[in-house]
Amino acid sequence: MKFNETAYKDNLVDQIKKLKKETDAYILAHNYQRDEIQAVADLIGDSLELSRAAVKVRNKVIVFCGVHFMAECAAILNPTKTVLLPVKEAGCPLADMATPEKLRDMKKKYPGVPVVCYVNSSAAVKAESDICVTSANAVKVVNAMKEKRIIFIPDKNLGTYVSQHTDKEVILWEGFCATHINLTEEEVVKMKKLHPGAKFLAHPECRKEVLALTDHIASTSGILRYVKESPEKEFIIGTESGILYRLKQMNPDKKFYLPSQHLTCANMKLTTLGWLTRSLKNMQYKVTVKEPIAAKARRTLERMLEIV
């Protein structure tokens, strides 16, 4: 008997809808998740949108379709709720590039200099930091700080972008997004030649050489907003491929091109309908953050949310 993939997925979607009601669960999904995961989510967004939403969720269970640091954030901001990550192996190479031990060493080298921590980091690193940021609000948060000198961790490309939009001295950490850094200026130039009328939009985690070729730099939410409001009809998208799902849904009359075949985050794509179904059925995998790390990390997130 031939395997019917459509029927299989439809069955899983039905199970997910039923299990959501039974468990009082709310599904959050990042813009980089698989299309079918975004389709069943209660809310899709970038790190800032999902951080804000996590605080307002009234359901007993939050299922975070993303990577580990995102589920940690939800657990930190919702200590009385059950937070699930469908695939426990879904990590973030960028987050792993910063450790609390190495950050403490850096703080000794620059005593008194506040640490601005990109949300793509572990709870333990956030606990050693002063304030959190996302790609959507990093410039605004840094410019709102009174200090004239900051340490920015762990993404050097986002940190470089921030340094170009502030009068503060930005001390960079040598971290990077393993997906965005793969996009090269040669690939972008080639795609621009193929589609000369298309606007090139890119995420600030890309290399500075790539960002120099853009028509607009923004977080995923910023890219979605820009395209929606733009009269243009063609766009080259310099961020993870998962964003195409919402771009196409929101703009059926527009065309989108990925400049590279490498713009796919393997960790973001680990979550499938099958894993999401198992997560709801077995209440797995629970993500918790122990005190006092949770309290310290919560403060860095709350400081960010107070500004934005």
N, C-alpha and C positions, 0 to 999 in steps of 0.2 A: 504493500500500500504506500503510495507516494505521500511524503510529508507535506502537509499544508501549513506553511509558515504563517500565513495571514490568519487562519483559524486558530492556530496556536497562540499568537499574540493577542487576538481578540478575547480568547479565553482567559489569558493572564490579566488583561485589562479589566474584565468583569470581576475576577477574583480580587484585584486590587481595590476596586470600588467598594466591594462588599466588606473587605477587611478594614478599609478605612473607617467605615461606619461602626463596625464592631469594636474597634480599638480606640476610637475617637482620635484618629491620627490626622495630621496636617503635613502635606508633602511639599518641601521646598526643593527647588532644582536650580542649579546654576546654569547660566546661558551656554556653557560648554558641554552640557550633557547630551546624550543621544536624543534624536528627535522624539522617539516614542516615550522616553522618560519625561521630556518637557511636556508632551501631550497629556500626560496623566497627572502632572503636578498641579497643586493648588496655587502656587506662585512660582514664577520664574524670574530670576534677576541676577544682578552682579553682587559682589560681596557686600557693598553698602546697602543695597536694597534688601538683601536677605538678612543682614544684621539688624536693620530697623524692623523688619517683619517678625523676626524671631522674638523680639521683646513683646510684640502685640498678640502673638498666637495664644488663643484661649484653650485650644485642645490639650489633652493630657499627654499626647505623644507627638513629637516632631521627628519626621523622617527626612534626613538631609541627603539628598542626592547630589553629591559633590565629592570633596576630598576631606581628609581627616581634620585639618585645621578649621574648616568651615563648621563641621559638626561640633568641634570643641568650642567654637565661638557661641553656637546656639546653646550648648550645655552651660557655659559660663554665664550667659545672660538669662538663662531659664533654669536655675538650680532645682526647682521643684518639679520639673517635667522630665519625662523620659525622652532622651534624644537617641535616635538610631542612625547608624551609618550602614547602608545595605551591604557594602563590600568593605571589610575591615582592612584589606590591602590597599585601598584607594588613598595613597599618600600624595605628597607634593615635593618633588626634588628641590624646588626653591626653598621651601620651608625647612628642609633638612640641612640647608647650607648655613644655617645659623643655630648655634647651641647656646644655652645659658652660660656655660663655662667660658666659651670664647667671647661672648658679649661682656661678661664681667671683666675679662682681661682688657678689652677695648675701653671700657669705662674707666679703668685704672689709668690708661694711657691719656685719656681726656677727662680728667676729674671735673665734675660739675656741669659737663655738657649734656643736655637732655637727649634721650634716645627716642627717635621717631620710628615706630615699628610698623612696617607694612603688614596688613592683616594676613598675608600669606606667610605665616610663621606659627610656631607651636605656642601653646599656652604658657609653657615655661619661659620662652623668650619674651612673650608679652609681659609676663610678670616682672621681668628685669628691665622693662622699658617704661617710658614716661607717658607716651600717648600713641594711639594706634591711628593708622590711615588706610584708606583704600585708594585704588587708582583714580576713582571718581572725585575724591576730595583731598588728595595729598597736598596739592598746591594751596588750597584754601586753609587747611589746618596748619601747615607750616607758616604761612604768612600771618596767621592769627596768634602765633606764639610770640612772646615778648623777647625771648633770647635771640641773639644775633648769630649763634653758632649751634648747629645740631649734628647729631650722628643719625644717619638714615640707614636702616637695615630692612631686609637683607638684599633687596633688588637694586643693583647699581644702575641699571638703565632707567628705572623709574626715578631713582635718586638724582640721576643726571638731568632728567627732564624737569624735576622740581627745582634743581639748582638754577636752571635757566629762566625760572619764573619767580624768583625771590631774590632779595638783596642779602639774604643770610648765607653764611658759609656752611656748605653741606659736606660733611665727612662721610664718605661712601664705604659701604661694606661690599666685598667682592662676591656677591651672589647674583644669580640670573635665572630667568624662567627658561627651562630647557626646551620649551616649545617655541616661544617668541624669538629667542636668540637664533633659531635656525633660519629665520627669514633673512635673506641677503638683499643688498641693494641691486645686485645683478638681476635677481628674480623679479624685483619690482619694476626695474627699467624695462625688462623684456615684456612684462604684462602691460605696462603703460604704452608700449609701442603697438601691442596687439589691440589695445582698446584706448586709443588716444583721447576719446571723449569722456572716459570714466574718471571719477574722482577717487583719489587714493586716501583711504582712511586707515589709521593704524593705532594700535594700543601702545601706551607709553612704556611697556615692558620690552618693546622692540629695540634693536640697536640704534644708536644716535644717527648712524649713516642712513638707516632706513627712514627714521623719523624726519630727516632732512628732505625727503622726497614727498612728504605727505601734503594733502590739501587740508587735512584736519586730524588732530590727535585727540583721542578720547578713550575712556573706559568703555566696556561693552554697552552699558546703559547710554553713554554719551554717543556712541556710534549709532545705536538704534534710534535715538532721538534725532540726530543729525540727518540720517537718511529719511526718516518720516517727514521732516520739515523741509527737506531740500526739493527744489523743482527738477533737479537732475534725475536722469533715468538709469545711469550705469555707475557701478561702484566696484572698486578693487578693495577687498577687505583684508587688512593686515592684522588678523587676530585668529584665535582658535576656531576651527571649522563649525563647531556647534552653534555659533551665533547665526548661521545661515538659516536655521529653522525659523526663528522669529523674524528675521529680516524679510524672508519670503512671505511669511504669513501676514506681516504688517504692510508689505509693499508688493502685492502681486503683479503690479504693472512695471516693476523695476528689475534690472538685471544685476547679478552679483558674481564677482570673479575672485577666486582665491589665487594669490600670486605664487603659492608654493604648495606642493603635495605634503610638506612636512608640518603643516599647521594643524596637527591633531595631537591632543594630550591623551596619551594612553591611559593615564590614571582616571581622567574624567570619563573615559569611555568604558571603564570597567563595570559601571552600574547598568544592569539590563533589567527588563521587565521580570525576568525570572528571579534575579537577586532581590528586587524590590518586593516581590510577592513573598519570598521566603522571610524577608526582614519583617514584614507585617504579620506573617503567620506565626513566627517564632520569637518575635520581639528581639531581633538580633540586628546589628551588633550595638550594644549600648555603649555610648561614649560619656564618660564622666571625667571631671577634673577635680583633683583633690585640693583641699585647703592646705596651706594658705595661698597656693599658687592661683587658685580660682579667684580669690578675692582681689589679689594684686592685678591679675590679668583683666578682671572685670572693670577695674578702675581705669585701665588704659583704654578700654573700649568705650566706657561711659564718657570719658573726657572727649573722645572723638565725637560721639553722638550729641554731646552738649553744644559742640561748635556747628555741626551740620544737621 
